[in-house]
Amino acid sequence: MRRISDSFSDPDRSLKIMMPFWAFFIIYMIVFIGLTHFVTAVVLSKDYVYESSTRIAGLPLVSYSPAAHGIIAIGGRATGVIALGGLAFGFIAIGGVTAGVISIGGVSIGLFALAGVSIGWRAFGGLAVGHSALGGCAIAKYAYAGNGVAYGTVEASGRQKERLIG
């Protein structure tokens, strides 16, 4: 992780490093744009409520509703093992505001958080806060920011101060 800043200083090397990132990002965006239509239809329709008859530990296997609870929950306020929605809480949480062990969304709190604003043990995002953080602005014990700003108590890798000011 320390070599991230050094690798971006060489334009040829940065293209090789960034290509897998952009491929992942494009696939990620296509998947979430597809899910957005489905989740929006569920959240905005109070008539569209579904709970599967299969139950595991008292929870339905799949649940769609504005306030979904189940193993796989999809809705405005989703809680479950896998939760997709505007407010998602679960082991794997994907949505606008998320909390879980693995959290992916706009604002995420979790053990592994990937978001615009992420807080977690391992945080990745525009503003990343945690034990180890990687992002445009990283605040952590071990902070890595590439060409961004890193504030780390033990170690920080980011743009030099004189380049930030001038």
Stockholm file with secondary structure:
# STOCKHOLM 1.0

chainA/1-166         MRRISDSFSDPDRSLKIMMPFWAFFIIYMIVFIGLTHFVTAVVLSKDYVYESSTRIAGLPLVSYSPAAHGIIAIGGRATGVIALGGLAFGFIAIGGVTAGVISIGGVSIGLFALAGVSIGWRAFGGLAVGHSALGGCAIAKYAYAGNGVAYGTVEASGRQKERLIG
#=GR chainA/1-166 SS CTTHHHHHHSHHHHHHHHHHHHHHHHHHHHHHHHHHHHHHHHHHCSSCCEECSCEETTEESEEESTTCEEEEEEEEEEEEEEEEEEEEEEEEEEEEEEEEEEEEEEEEEEEEEEEEEEEEEEEEEEEEEEEEEEEEEEEEEEEECTTSEEEEEEEEESCCHHHHHC
#=GC SS_cons         CTTHHHHHHSHHHHHHHHHHHHHHHHHHHHHHHHHHHHHHHHHHCSSCCEECSCEETTEESEEESTTCEEEEEEEEEEEEEEEEEEEEEEEEEEEEEEEEEEEEEEEEEEEEEEEEEEEEEEEEEEEEEEEEEEEEEEEEEEEECTTSEEEEEEEEESCCHHHHHC
//
